[in-house]
Amino acid sequence: MKTAKKSLKIRLLTTVTVLLAIVFTLIYFVFNLFFTQYIETTATSLLVESRQNYIERPFNEEKKLDTAPAASDAPAVDEPRDKNPEPHTAFASSVKKTIISDDFEILFPQIQDTGFSEDDALTNFVSGLESSNIQLDQTTDGKLELEDNLYYYSIAPNVEEAGTYAVFYLNMSDLYVFEQNLNQILLIIMLIGLLTIAAIIYVLVSRITKPLQTLALFAKEIGDGNYQTIDEEFVDLELHELKTTMNETTKKLKLYDADQRTFFQNASHELRTPLQIIKTNAEGIEVGIIDDKKGASAIKNETDKLGTLVEDILYLSRLETRSSDRLTSTNDIRETLSYTAERYASVSDQKNLQVLFDFQKAPVLFHYDERDFERAFQNLISNALRYAKGIIRLGCKEIDNRIMITIYNDGEPISKADLPHIFDRFYKGNKGVHGIGLSIVQSIVQTYGGRIEVMSSAKGTTFTIILPQQNT
């Protein structure tokens, strides 16, 4: 089942937004975790310290009623010990203390019906302990949540009176409300930040996707056979490089398309000529106006030419499609050149041509398919045999980390008009056959990373194949 395709803009925007939301959520939870942990740690530390001080130095009835101790007296439990307290002791002055009985009756401080909210808060706190089923004799520290109020407390047995308990507590309600308000502000800031970043990303992604849409339309035009280049400028380097590459590809496709049209026009012309001769001779034999033997010979010759031409066209097509049936191995390229030349020994003897070899003594190793270079050497040697007057010289050497293969003939020079076009397909110069042989040679050499050059003068013509020394 195929998945539905999504726009790149939507995909990028969704991905970045989700990632930012996850990051903001983590920040939110980590902040709350550390803030809550800080509150609990600080409150517990202060309460434990207050309880420990009480155990070591319990307060008596006079201290209970004395709200302003003398300067010489030790500081009360809820007073800071230093003039410049540490930040974590900032809540020390908020530690409250009370003594209650085991049935949760408040023994200290005395509750008076004065209407003060502090007494009401103490009453609510103790009532909350009772309603929570707290076991005073089994509890030391705890946290109590009553509606919008949050208390941290610590309990110690009253050493002055059995069955009663000293309870130290911190009302953290204001800080709890502050935390909630801070969370709301943090959420609003995160939401605004998320929307702002999403808007910025939307603009940035649009800057990317719009050129991509332009290039996609450009690619569609190429697919439809419209090989016009695009001149639009892109700010981003990668998109500019992509546009440049597509323009270069368009030019190559345009040239390739023109070459293919020329190729098929020339191929159809070259195929039509022998077919027409075959048809004419066959019709002549049929009506008796051409001698059977003469007509059959003409048909055979044209059929051979036709077969050679078709074979060359198919071979060239395989080269262009980079067929995978190539069997490469490391061979001595001198041997391939020498035994290919030996196959034409009868032709050179018949024309009284002298074939000379100028090979280096050491093997010239190269990694290639012997069939490819046999075909290239056949075309070059047969071409030399066609034009040579008396000498053909074959050379194969390694020079400056390159392999140099030369095929020379002492025939007439190639005309200046023909020289630039001799490797063009179906271009036939003086004494040319099909005009496809040299283009096959060039394609083979280029396939192996090399190049072929030609020099022609009154002294003769030399084709030079230059190959990299190592080809793996």
C-alpha positions as CSV (number, residue, x, y, z in Angstrom):
1,M,0.0,0.0,0.0
2,K,1.5,3.3,-1.0
3,T,1.7,6.1,1.6
4,A,0.2,9.4,0.8
5,K,2.7,12.0,-0.4
6,K,3.1,15.2,1.6
7,S,4.4,18.5,0.6
8,L,8.0,19.2,1.6
9,K,6.8,22.5,3.1
10,I,4.2,20.7,5.3
11,R,6.7,17.9,6.2
12,L,9.5,20.3,7.3
13,L,7.1,22.6,9.1
14,T,5.4,19.7,11.0
15,T,8.8,18.1,11.9
16,V,10.4,21.3,13.2
17,T,7.2,22.3,15.1
18,V,6.9,18.9,16.7
19,L,10.6,18.9,17.7
20,L,10.3,22.4,19.2
21,A,7.1,21.4,21.0
22,I,9.0,18.4,22.5
23,V,11.9,20.6,23.5
24,F,9.6,23.2,25.1
25,T,7.7,20.4,26.9
26,L,10.9,19.0,28.3
27,I,12.0,22.4,29.4
28,Y,8.6,22.9,31.2
29,F,8.7,19.6,33.0
30,V,12.4,19.9,33.9
31,F,11.8,23.4,35.3
32,N,8.8,22.2,37.4
33,L,10.8,19.1,38.6
34,F,13.8,21.2,39.8
35,F,11.6,23.9,41.2
36,T,9.4,21.4,43.2
37,Q,12.6,19.6,44.2
38,Y,14.1,22.8,45.4
39,I,11.0,23.7,47.5
40,E,10.8,20.2,49.0
41,T,14.5,20.0,49.8
42,T,14.6,23.5,51.4
43,A,11.4,23.0,53.4
44,T,12.5,19.5,54.6
45,S,15.9,20.8,55.6
46,L,14.4,23.7,57.6
47,L,11.8,21.6,59.3
48,V,14.3,18.9,60.2
49,E,16.7,21.6,61.6
50,S,13.8,23.2,63.6
51,R,12.8,19.8,65.0
52,Q,16.4,18.9,65.9
53,N,16.8,22.2,67.7
54,Y,13.7,21.7,69.6
55,I,14.7,18.2,70.7
56,E,18.0,19.6,71.9
57,R,16.5,22.7,73.5
58,P,12.7,22.5,74.1
59,F,10.9,25.7,74.7
60,N,9.1,26.2,78.1
61,E,5.9,28.1,78.9
62,E,7.8,31.4,79.4
63,K,9.3,31.2,75.9
64,K,5.9,30.4,74.5
65,L,4.5,33.6,75.8
66,D,7.5,35.7,75.2
67,T,7.3,37.2,71.7
68,A,10.4,39.5,72.1
69,P,13.3,37.6,73.6
70,A,16.3,39.5,75.1
71,A,19.3,40.1,73.0
72,S,21.3,37.8,75.2
73,D,18.9,35.0,74.7
74,A,19.4,32.4,72.0
75,P,17.5,33.2,68.8
76,A,14.0,31.7,68.4
77,V,13.5,28.8,66.1
78,D,11.8,30.9,63.5
79,E,14.5,33.7,63.5
80,P,17.4,33.7,61.1
81,R,20.7,32.8,62.8
82,D,22.8,35.1,60.7
83,K,22.3,38.7,59.7
84,N,23.0,37.7,56.1
85,P,21.4,34.3,55.8
86,E,22.1,31.9,52.9
87,P,19.4,31.9,50.2
88,H,18.2,28.4,51.2
89,T,17.5,29.7,54.7
90,A,15.3,32.5,53.5
91,F,12.2,30.5,54.5
92,A,13.4,30.0,58.1
93,S,11.4,32.9,59.5
94,S,8.2,31.2,58.0
95,V,8.6,28.0,60.1
96,K,5.7,27.9,62.5
97,K,5.4,25.7,65.5
98,T,2.6,24.3,67.6
99,I,2.0,21.6,70.2
100,I,-0.9,19.3,69.8
101,S,-2.3,16.4,71.8
102,D,-2.6,12.9,70.4
103,D,-6.3,13.8,69.6
104,F,-5.2,16.8,67.6
105,E,-6.1,19.4,70.3
106,I,-4.1,22.6,69.9
107,L,-2.2,23.2,73.2
108,F,0.2,25.8,72.0
109,P,-0.2,28.6,71.0
110,Q,-3.5,29.3,72.7
111,I,-6.2,29.9,70.1
112,Q,-8.3,33.0,70.9
113,D,-11.4,34.1,69.1
114,T,-9.8,37.2,67.8
115,G,-10.6,36.7,64.1
116,F,-6.9,36.7,63.2
117,S,-6.2,34.7,60.0
118,E,-3.1,33.2,61.5
119,D,-5.1,31.4,64.1
120,D,-7.5,30.2,61.4
121,A,-4.6,28.9,59.3
122,L,-3.3,27.0,62.3
123,T,-6.7,25.5,63.0
124,N,-7.1,24.5,59.3
125,F,-3.7,22.9,59.3
126,V,-4.3,20.8,62.3
127,S,-7.8,19.9,61.1
128,G,-6.1,18.8,57.8
129,L,-3.7,16.6,59.7
130,E,-6.6,15.0,61.6
131,S,-8.7,14.5,58.5
132,S,-5.7,12.9,56.7
133,N,-5.6,10.2,59.5
134,I,-2.0,11.1,60.3
135,Q,-0.5,8.8,63.0
136,L,1.4,11.3,65.1
137,D,3.5,8.7,66.9
138,Q,4.6,7.1,63.6
139,T,5.2,10.2,61.4
140,T,8.2,12.5,61.3
141,D,7.9,14.4,58.0
142,G,5.2,14.9,55.4
143,K,3.4,17.2,53.0
144,L,-0.2,18.2,53.3
145,E,-2.4,19.6,50.5
146,L,-5.6,21.4,51.5
147,E,-7.5,22.9,48.6
148,D,-5.2,25.7,47.4
149,N,-2.9,25.4,50.5
150,L,0.3,23.5,50.6
151,Y,2.1,22.6,53.9
152,Y,5.3,20.8,54.7
153,Y,5.6,19.6,58.3
154,S,7.8,17.8,60.8
155,I,6.6,16.1,64.0
156,A,8.5,15.3,67.2
157,P,7.3,14.0,70.5
158,N,7.0,16.7,73.2
159,V,9.7,15.9,75.7
160,E,8.1,18.0,78.4
161,E,4.7,16.3,78.4
162,A,3.9,12.8,77.3
163,G,1.1,12.2,74.8
164,T,1.7,15.6,73.1
165,Y,3.6,16.4,70.0
166,A,5.6,19.4,68.7
167,V,4.7,20.1,65.1
168,F,6.8,22.4,62.9
169,Y,5.3,23.5,59.6
170,L,5.8,25.7,56.6
171,N,2.9,27.2,54.7
172,M,4.1,27.1,51.1
173,S,0.8,28.2,49.5
174,D,2.1,31.5,48.3
175,L,5.1,29.9,46.7
176,Y,2.9,27.2,45.2
177,V,0.6,29.8,43.7
178,F,3.7,31.6,42.5
179,E,4.8,28.4,40.8
180,Q,1.5,28.0,39.1
181,N,1.5,31.5,37.9
182,L,5.1,31.1,36.7
183,N,4.1,28.0,34.8
184,Q,1.3,29.9,33.1
185,I,3.7,32.6,32.1
186,L,6.2,30.0,30.9
187,L,3.5,28.3,28.8
188,I,2.5,31.6,27.2
189,I,6.1,32.5,26.4
190,M,6.7,29.0,24.9
191,L,3.5,29.2,22.9
192,I,4.4,32.6,21.5
193,G,7.9,31.4,20.8
194,L,6.6,28.3,19.1
195,L,4.3,30.3,16.9
196,T,7.0,32.8,16.1
197,I,9.5,30.1,15.2
198,A,6.9,28.2,13.2
199,A,6.1,31.4,11.2
200,I,9.9,32.0,10.6
201,I,10.4,28.4,9.5
202,Y,7.3,28.7,7.2
203,V,8.9,31.7,5.5
204,L,12.3,29.9,5.2
205,V,10.8,26.7,3.9
206,S,8.8,28.7,1.3
207,R,12.0,30.2,0.1
208,I,13.3,26.6,-0.5
209,T,10.2,25.0,-1.9
210,K,9.3,27.8,-4.4
211,P,12.6,27.4,-6.3
212,L,12.2,23.6,-6.1
213,Q,8.8,23.9,-7.7
214,T,10.3,26.1,-10.4
215,L,13.0,23.5,-11.0
216,A,10.4,20.7,-11.0
217,L,8.5,22.5,-13.8
218,F,11.8,23.0,-15.6
219,A,12.5,19.2,-15.3
220,K,9.0,18.5,-16.7
221,E,9.7,20.7,-19.7
222,I,12.9,18.8,-20.3
223,G,10.9,15.5,-20.1
224,D,8.5,16.9,-22.7
225,G,11.4,17.6,-25.1
226,N,11.7,21.4,-24.5
227,Y,15.4,21.8,-24.0
228,Q,15.4,25.5,-23.2
229,T,17.7,26.5,-20.3
230,I,16.4,28.4,-17.2
231,D,17.9,31.9,-16.4
232,E,16.3,32.5,-13.0
233,E,18.7,33.3,-10.2
234,F,18.6,31.5,-6.8
235,V,20.0,32.9,-3.6
236,D,20.9,29.6,-2.1
237,L,24.2,28.0,-3.3
238,E,22.8,24.5,-3.5
239,L,19.8,25.5,-5.6
240,H,22.1,27.6,-7.9
241,E,24.4,24.5,-8.4
242,L,21.3,22.4,-9.1
243,K,20.1,24.9,-11.6
244,T,23.5,25.0,-13.3
245,T,23.7,21.2,-13.4
246,M,20.2,21.0,-14.9
247,N,21.1,23.6,-17.5
248,E,24.2,21.7,-18.5
249,T,22.2,18.5,-18.6
250,T,19.7,20.2,-20.8
251,K,22.4,21.3,-23.3
252,K,23.8,17.8,-23.4
253,L,20.3,16.3,-24.0
254,K,19.6,18.9,-26.7
255,L,22.9,18.0,-28.4
256,Y,22.2,14.3,-27.9
257,D,18.7,14.6,-29.3
258,A,20.1,16.4,-32.4
259,D,22.8,13.7,-32.7
260,Q,20.2,11.0,-32.5
261,R,18.0,12.6,-35.2
262,T,21.1,12.9,-37.4
263,F,22.0,9.3,-36.6
264,F,18.7,7.9,-37.6
265,Q,18.5,10.0,-40.7
266,N,21.9,8.9,-41.8
267,A,21.3,5.3,-40.7
268,S,18.1,5.1,-42.7
269,H,19.9,6.5,-45.7
270,E,22.8,4.1,-45.4
271,L,20.4,1.2,-45.0
272,R,18.1,2.3,-47.8
273,T,20.9,2.3,-50.4
274,P,21.9,-1.4,-50.2
275,L,18.3,-2.4,-49.8
276,Q,17.4,-0.6,-52.9
277,I,20.3,-2.3,-54.8
278,I,19.2,-5.7,-53.5
279,K,15.6,-5.0,-54.6
280,T,16.6,-3.8,-58.0
281,N,18.8,-6.8,-58.7
282,A,16.2,-9.2,-57.4
283,E,13.5,-7.6,-59.6
284,G,16.0,-7.7,-62.6
285,I,16.6,-11.4,-62.1
286,E,12.9,-12.0,-61.8
287,V,12.0,-10.4,-65.1
288,G,15.2,-11.7,-66.8
289,I,16.9,-8.4,-67.6
290,I,19.9,-9.1,-65.2
291,D,22.1,-12.1,-65.4
292,D,21.4,-14.4,-62.5
293,K,25.1,-14.8,-61.5
294,K,25.8,-11.1,-61.8
295,G,22.7,-10.2,-59.9
296,A,23.3,-12.8,-57.2
297,S,26.9,-11.4,-56.7
298,A,25.6,-7.9,-56.4
299,I,23.0,-9.0,-53.9
300,K,25.6,-10.8,-51.9
301,N,27.9,-7.9,-51.8
302,E,25.2,-5.5,-50.7
303,T,24.0,-7.9,-48.1
304,D,27.5,-8.1,-46.7
305,K,27.7,-4.3,-46.6
306,L,24.2,-4.2,-45.0
307,G,25.2,-6.8,-42.4
308,T,28.4,-4.9,-41.5
309,L,26.5,-1.7,-41.2
310,V,23.8,-3.2,-39.0
311,E,26.5,-4.8,-36.8
312,D,28.3,-1.5,-36.4
313,I,25.1,0.3,-35.5
314,L,24.2,-2.4,-32.9
315,Y,27.7,-2.3,-31.5
316,L,27.7,1.5,-31.2
317,S,24.3,1.2,-29.4
318,R,25.7,-1.2,-26.9
319,L,28.6,1.2,-26.2
320,E,26.3,4.1,-25.6
321,T,24.1,2.1,-23.3
322,R,27.1,0.8,-21.4
323,S,26.1,-2.8,-21.7
324,S,27.0,-5.0,-18.7
325,D,28.1,-8.0,-20.9
326,R,31.7,-6.7,-21.0
327,L,34.3,-9.2,-19.9
328,T,37.4,-7.3,-18.7
329,S,40.7,-8.7,-17.6
330,T,44.3,-7.5,-17.5
331,N,46.1,-8.2,-20.8
332,D,49.1,-7.1,-22.8
333,I,47.7,-4.6,-25.2
334,R,50.7,-5.2,-27.6
335,E,49.4,-8.7,-28.2
336,T,45.9,-7.6,-29.0
337,L,47.2,-5.0,-31.6
338,S,49.7,-7.5,-33.2
339,Y,47.3,-10.4,-33.7
340,T,44.6,-8.0,-35.0
341,A,47.1,-6.8,-37.6
342,E,48.0,-10.4,-38.5
343,R,44.4,-11.0,-39.5
344,Y,44.9,-8.4,-42.3
345,A,48.2,-9.9,-43.4
346,S,46.8,-11.2,-46.7
347,V,45.3,-7.8,-47.5
348,S,48.6,-6.0,-46.8
349,D,50.5,-8.6,-48.9
350,Q,48.1,-8.2,-51.8
351,K,48.6,-4.4,-51.8
352,N,52.4,-4.8,-51.3
353,L,52.2,-2.8,-48.0
354,Q,54.9,-3.2,-45.4
355,V,53.6,-3.4,-41.8
356,L,56.1,-2.3,-39.1
357,F,55.9,-2.7,-35.4
358,D,57.3,-0.2,-32.9
359,F,56.6,-1.8,-29.5
360,Q,58.4,-1.5,-26.3
361,K,60.0,-4.7,-25.0
362,A,58.2,-4.8,-21.6
363,P,54.5,-5.8,-21.6
364,V,52.0,-3.0,-21.8
365,L,49.3,-4.1,-19.3
366,F,45.8,-2.7,-19.4
367,H,42.5,-3.8,-17.9
368,Y,40.0,-4.1,-20.8
369,D,37.7,-6.4,-22.8
370,E,39.8,-7.7,-25.7
371,R,36.7,-7.7,-28.0
372,D,36.5,-3.9,-27.6
373,F,40.1,-3.1,-28.6
374,E,40.0,-5.8,-31.3
375,R,37.1,-3.9,-32.9
376,A,38.9,-0.5,-32.5
377,F,42.1,-1.8,-34.0
378,Q,40.3,-3.5,-36.8
379,N,38.6,-0.2,-37.8
380,L,41.9,1.7,-37.6
381,I,44.0,-0.9,-39.5
382,S,41.4,-1.4,-42.2
383,N,41.3,2.4,-42.5
384,A,45.1,2.5,-42.8
385,L,45.1,-0.3,-45.4
386,R,42.6,1.7,-47.5
387,Y,44.8,4.8,-47.7
388,A,48.4,3.6,-47.3
389,K,50.8,3.7,-50.2
390,G,53.6,1.5,-48.9
391,I,54.0,1.6,-45.1
392,I,51.8,1.0,-42.1
393,R,53.5,1.5,-38.7
394,L,51.9,0.3,-35.4
395,G,53.3,1.5,-32.1
396,C,52.5,0.7,-28.4
397,K,54.5,2.2,-25.6
398,E,54.2,3.6,-22.0
399,I,55.2,7.2,-21.8
400,D,54.8,9.5,-18.8
401,N,52.3,7.2,-17.0
402,R,50.2,6.9,-20.1
403,I,49.8,4.3,-22.8
404,M,50.4,5.6,-26.3
405,I,49.1,3.5,-29.2
406,T,49.8,4.8,-32.7
407,I,48.7,3.7,-36.2
408,Y,50.4,5.4,-39.0
409,N,50.0,5.2,-42.8
410,D,51.9,7.1,-45.5
411,G,48.9,7.8,-47.6
412,E,47.5,11.1,-48.8
413,P,46.7,13.6,-46.0
414,I,43.1,14.1,-44.8
415,S,41.7,17.3,-46.2
416,K,41.4,20.3,-43.8
417,A,37.6,20.3,-44.5
418,D,37.2,16.6,-43.4
419,L,39.7,16.6,-40.5
420,P,37.4,18.1,-37.9
421,H,34.5,15.7,-38.7
422,I,36.2,12.4,-39.2
423,F,34.9,11.1,-35.9
424,D,31.3,12.2,-36.6
425,R,28.8,9.5,-37.2
426,F,28.1,8.7,-40.8
427,Y,30.5,11.4,-42.0
428,K,32.3,9.9,-45.0
429,G,35.4,11.6,-46.3
430,N,37.4,10.5,-49.4
431,K,37.1,6.7,-49.8
432,G,34.9,6.4,-46.8
433,V,32.6,3.3,-46.5
434,H,29.8,3.9,-43.9
435,G,31.3,6.8,-41.9
436,I,30.7,5.0,-38.6
437,G,34.0,3.1,-38.0
438,L,36.0,5.9,-36.5
439,S,33.1,7.0,-34.3
440,I,33.0,3.4,-32.9
441,V,36.8,3.7,-32.2
442,Q,36.3,7.0,-30.4
443,S,33.4,5.6,-28.3
444,I,35.5,2.6,-27.2
445,V,38.5,4.7,-26.2
446,Q,36.3,7.2,-24.3
447,T,34.6,4.3,-22.5
448,Y,38.0,3.3,-21.0
449,G,38.8,6.9,-19.9
450,G,41.1,7.7,-22.9
451,R,41.0,9.9,-26.0
452,I,42.0,9.6,-29.6
453,E,43.8,12.2,-31.7
454,V,44.7,12.5,-35.4
455,M,47.5,14.3,-37.2
456,S,47.7,14.4,-40.9
457,S,50.2,16.0,-43.3
458,A,52.0,15.3,-46.6
459,K,54.1,12.7,-44.8
460,G,51.1,10.7,-43.8
461,T,48.4,10.3,-41.2
462,T,48.7,9.1,-37.6
463,F,45.9,8.1,-35.2
464,T,47.0,8.2,-31.6
465,I,45.1,6.5,-28.7
466,I,46.1,7.8,-25.3
467,L,45.0,5.7,-22.3
468,P,45.6,6.0,-18.6
469,Q,48.3,3.6,-17.4
470,Q,46.1,2.1,-14.7
471,N,42.5,1.2,-15.3
472,T,40.8,-0.9,-12.8
